[in-house]
Amino acid sequence: MIRRVLVCCLTLGMVACATQPQAPAPAPQPAEKPIGTGGAPAEAAPERKPDLPPVDLTPVPFETARANFVRDTAARYGLDPAYIESVLAQAQIREPIIAAMSRPAERVKPWNEYRPMFISQARIDGGRKFLATHRDALQRVQDRTGVPAEVIVAIIGVETSYGANTGNHRVLDALYTLAFKYPRSGDPQKLEREVRRELFFRDELAKLFELAALEKLDITALKGSYAGAMGMGQFMPSSYLDYAVDGDGDGRRDLFTSHDDVFASIANYFVKKGGWVRGGTVAVPATLDAGREELNPVDWTPNLGLDALAARGYHPAVPVRAAGATATPITLEGSTGKQYWLGFQNYYAITRYNLSKMYAMAVFQLSQAIAGRELPPA
């Protein structure tokens, strides 16, 4: 989920935070999925979605859609319709949110321009300080889940500058606006996506009611991004419900003020949704044989073995010790030319937080810098 929706435009991920829950990722298999060659660079071609069931594009009047939402949400979660009505009566359609969501996508930045937005000396220093302050709590989570402390810190650094910028929009207003007034471009080719996005936010609004009931939250007081993402890790309501955990044992899942809950929840997200491998490699630099064509993966699933990659001209530039490791090829536009990388299962896990390969690489490299490791040039 946002200050980051501008970034999401850059990375082509709509809500570039923990959102749209899926089943936990299976361990990658050597069996290969289709790999494209040539075509648009992956900076401009995010993961390709599988075929989706048809959606009704017939316009529904606001009053009808709102009434149906109240009825369906009440039935779905066993809530009093009058209560839902009373909450929605306090919600506001916010034109700034519509305007922000309507902005045309900015030019897709190459890696050498993208990385400095997230990796600066100030952000590295801030991450090291944050890690030192919370070392014991982070170490407990690392020991329990296998997700390194510096990766958890890097997510919080990229998402909210270590909790300093978690968003100033009322979550209720953000989701209400996008659930019932998602902007329409007037382009018939974009209509289906726009309808699907509106329905996505309507479902998130419904889940906000469920979340508030389960966690005893004041639904009218929650603050977050202009897309409805919340807390230090910027979880959407669905991800809060599915992946947040009670890290401090107080009986609540508090992603706003409890560092223990935040750390445990981010790690749980990586493990449950991304299939994080304890001690596994995230990514390594690679080379591509001269004259060989770059591969443009359908998604970031690491489904090619090292032998299969070598047959296509890709070779890790450093030793990979994991037996039977599988990876996905990554191409970045660096300051001195193309950079090639191999992303493994833990790289894929980071892309579950945001589908952009550059986002995942920024998180990985920030984590490396926080841990005191030298970074390659951008």
SVG drawing of the C-alpha trace seen along z (x, -y; Angstrom):
<svg xmlns="http://www.w3.org/2000/svg" viewBox="-29 -17 61 47">
<polyline fill="none" stroke="black" stroke-width="0.4" points="0.0,0.0 0.5,-6.2 3.4,-8.4 4.4,-5.4 1.7,-5.3 3.8,-7.8 6.6,-5.2 4.1,-2.5 3.5,-4.4 7.3,-4.3 7.5,-0.6 4.2,0.3 2.8,1.8 -0.6,0.4 -0.4,0.6 3.2,1.3 2.8,2.5 1.7,5.7 -1.6,6.3 -3.8,8.6 -3.4,11.8 -2.7,15.1 -2.0,18.6 1.5,19.2 4.0,19.6 5.0,23.1 8.6,24.0 9.9,23.4 10.2,26.4 12.8,27.0 10.0,27.3 10.2,24.3 7.5,21.7 7.4,19.7 10.2,17.3 10.0,14.5 12.9,13.0 13.4,9.4 10.3,7.2 9.8,4.5 12.4,4.3 11.0,5.6 11.2,2.1 8.2,1.4 6.7,4.9 5.7,6.0 4.5,9.5 1.9,10.6 -1.3,11.5 -3.0,14.9 -6.3,14.8 -9.0,13.4 -12.7,14.3 -14.9,11.8 -16.2,8.8 -19.5,6.9 -18.6,3.5 -22.2,2.2 -22.2,-1.1 -23.8,-0.9 -25.2,-4.1 -23.3,-5.2 -26.4,-4.8 -27.0,-1.3 -23.4,-0.2 -23.3,-1.7 -26.5,0.0 -25.3,3.3 -22.0,2.9 -23.8,2.4 -26.0,5.4 -23.2,7.7 -20.6,6.6 -23.1,7.0 -24.0,10.5 -20.4,11.5 -19.1,10.5 -22.2,10.7 -22.2,7.0 -25.2,4.7 -26.1,2.9 -26.9,-0.2 -23.4,-0.2 -21.9,-0.1 -24.2,-2.9 -23.1,-5.0 -19.5,-4.5 -19.9,-5.2 -21.9,-8.4 -18.6,-9.7 -16.6,-8.8 -15.8,-11.4 -15.1,-11.2 -11.7,-12.9 -10.9,-14.7 -7.2,-14.8 -7.2,-11.0 -9.0,-10.8 -6.6,-13.2 -3.6,-11.3 -4.9,-8.1 -5.7,-9.7 -2.2,-11.0 -0.6,-9.6 2.2,-7.3 5.6,-9.0 8.4,-7.9 9.6,-4.6 13.0,-5.3 15.9,-3.1 17.7,-1.4 20.5,-4.0 17.8,-6.7 15.5,-4.5 18.0,-3.2 19.0,-6.6 15.3,-7.3 15.6,-4.5 19.3,-4.0 21.0,-7.1 23.6,-7.5 20.9,-9.0 18.6,-6.0 21.5,-3.6 22.5,-5.4 18.9,-5.5 18.6,-1.8 21.7,-1.0 20.4,-3.1 17.0,-1.5 18.6,2.0 20.8,1.1 17.8,-0.2 15.7,2.8 18.4,5.5 17.0,7.9 13.5,7.9 14.6,8.2 17.0,11.0 14.2,13.0 12.1,12.7 15.1,13.7 15.8,16.7 12.2,17.8 11.4,17.2 14.8,17.1 14.1,13.7 17.2,11.6 16.8,8.5 18.3,6.2 15.7,7.3 12.9,6.5 14.5,3.1 15.0,2.4 11.3,3.0 10.3,0.5 12.9,-1.9 11.6,-1.8 8.0,-1.8 7.9,-4.5 11.4,-5.8 11.6,-3.7 8.1,-4.6 8.5,-8.4 6.0,-8.6 3.1,-6.1 0.5,-8.4 -1.8,-11.1 -5.0,-10.1 -7.9,-8.6 -7.9,-5.0 -11.7,-5.1 -11.8,-8.0 -9.1,-6.5 -10.9,-3.2 -14.4,-4.7 -13.2,-7.1 -11.5,-4.4 -14.3,-1.8 -17.0,-4.0 -15.4,-6.7 -12.3,-5.1 -11.3,-7.4 -12.3,-6.7 -10.1,-7.7 -12.7,-7.4 -10.5,-5.1 -12.5,-1.9 -9.3,0.1 -8.7,-0.8 -12.3,-0.3 -11.9,3.3 -8.8,2.6 -10.5,-0.5 -13.6,1.6 -11.4,4.3 -9.4,1.8 -12.6,0.3 -13.9,3.7 -10.5,4.5 -10.8,1.3 -14.4,2.1 -13.3,5.5 -10.6,3.8 -13.1,1.5 -15.2,4.5 -12.2,6.1 -11.4,2.9 -14.7,3.5 -13.7,7.0 -10.3,5.9 -11.7,3.2 -14.0,5.7 -11.3,8.3 -8.6,6.0 -10.9,3.5 -9.7,0.6 -11.5,-2.7 -12.2,-2.5 -12.7,-6.3 -9.3,-7.2 -7.0,-5.0 -4.4,-6.9 -2.5,-5.6 -1.6,-6.1 -4.0,-7.5 -4.5,-3.9 -5.4,-2.7 -2.2,-1.0 -1.4,-1.1 1.3,-1.1 5.1,-0.9 5.0,1.9 2.1,0.4 -0.3,3.4 -3.7,3.2 -6.6,4.5 -6.6,7.9 -2.9,8.4 -3.3,7.2 -5.9,9.9 -4.0,12.6 -0.4,12.0 -0.2,9.8 0.7,11.6 0.9,10.8 4.6,10.5 4.5,9.2 1.9,11.6 -0.6,8.9 -3.5,10.5 -3.6,7.8 -2.0,7.3 -0.8,3.7 1.0,2.6 0.9,-1.0 2.8,-1.2 4.1,2.3 7.5,2.9 7.4,6.5 4.1,7.0 5.5,5.1 8.7,7.1 6.9,10.4 4.3,9.6 6.7,8.5 8.6,11.7 5.4,13.8 4.4,12.1 7.6,13.2 7.4,16.7 3.7,17.4 3.2,15.5 6.6,15.5 8.0,18.9 11.1,17.4 13.9,19.9 15.9,19.8 19.5,19.1 18.7,18.9 20.3,16.5 18.3,13.5 20.2,12.4 23.6,12.6 25.2,10.6 25.5,12.5 27.0,12.4 25.4,13.0 27.5,14.5 28.2,12.2 25.6,12.5 23.0,14.2 19.5,12.7 18.3,11.4 15.4,13.4 12.3,11.4 10.5,13.6 6.8,13.9 7.0,13.3 9.7,13.4 9.2,17.0 12.7,18.6 12.0,21.6 15.2,22.1 18.0,24.2 21.6,23.0 22.3,25.5 19.3,24.2 20.4,20.6 23.9,21.5 22.5,23.0 20.9,19.6 24.1,17.8 23.6,16.7 26.2,17.5 26.4,16.4 29.4,14.1 29.9,15.5 29.6,19.0 26.1,20.3 26.3,23.1 22.7,24.1 22.3,27.5 19.5,27.5 19.1,23.8 16.6,22.2 16.6,18.6 15.1,16.0 17.1,13.7 17.0,10.0 18.2,7.2 18.7,3.7 19.7,0.5 22.7,-0.7 24.8,-3.9 27.4,-2.1 25.2,0.3 23.2,3.4 23.4,5.2 22.5,8.9 21.4,10.6 19.9,14.0 17.1,13.8 16.4,16.8 13.4,17.8 14.0,15.1 14.1,12.4 10.7,13.7 9.5,13.4 10.4,9.7 8.5,9.2 5.3,10.5 5.5,7.2 5.7,5.2 5.7,6.8 8.5,4.5 11.9,6.2 13.5,2.8 11.6,2.5 12.8,5.9 16.4,5.1 16.3,1.8 15.1,3.6 17.8,6.2 20.6,3.8 19.5,1.5 19.5,4.5 23.0,5.3 24.2,1.7 22.5,1.7 24.4,4.9 27.7,3.2 28.2,4.9 29.6,3.1 27.1,2.3 27.8,2.5 27.5,-0.7 24.0,-1.7"/>
</svg>
